[in-house]
């Protein structure tokens, strides 16, 4: 899944930057690209353990 998310996120950001530099900007394309990027970041960061997870396990 990680191998699929990273290229999709890179493409979405490239499309957003390309659309931003055009003379006539399409806001909907930029918003969709940012939403795709944020969704990908959310999925990737959900696998990362929390810093406080070790402290919580010690308290139990």
C-alpha positions in Angstrom: 0.0 0.0 0.0 2.9 2.4 0.9 4.4 1.8 -2.6 1.2 2.9 -4.2 0.4 5.9 -2.0 3.7 7.8 -2.4 3.6 8.1 -6.2 -0.1 9.1 -6.0 0.8 11.8 -3.5 3.7 13.1 -5.6 1.5 13.2 -8.7 -1.2 15.1 -6.8 1.2 17.7 -5.5 2.8 18.1 -9.0 -0.7 18.7 -10.5 -1.5 21.2 -7.8 1.8 23.1 -8.4 1.2 23.0 -12.2 -2.3 24.2 -11.8 -1.2 27.0 -9.5 1.3 28.4 -12.0 -1.2 28.6 -14.9 -2.7 31.9 -15.7 -6.3 30.6 -15.3 -6.3 28.6 -12.1 -8.9 25.9 -11.5 -9.6 25.9 -7.8 -11.4 22.6 -7.8 -8.4 20.7 -9.2 -6.1 22.3 -6.6 -8.5 21.4 -3.8 -8.8 17.8 -5.0 -5.0 17.5 -5.3 -4.5 18.8 -1.8 -7.2 16.5 -0.4 -5.6 13.5 -2.1 -2.2 14.5 -0.6 -3.6 15.0 2.9 -5.4 11.6 2.7 -2.2 9.9 1.7 -0.3 11.6 4.5 -3.0 10.5 7.0 -2.7 6.9 5.8 1.1 6.9 6.0 1.3 8.6 9.4 -1.2 6.2 10.9 1.5 3.5 10.8 3.9 5.6 12.8 3.8 4.9 16.5 3.2 7.8 18.9 6.0 9.3 21.0 3.9 8.9 24.1 3.0 5.3 23.5 6.1 4.0 25.4 5.2 6.2 28.4 1.6 5.0 28.4 2.7 1.3 28.3 5.0 1.9 31.3 2.1 3.4 33.4 -0.1 0.4 32.9 
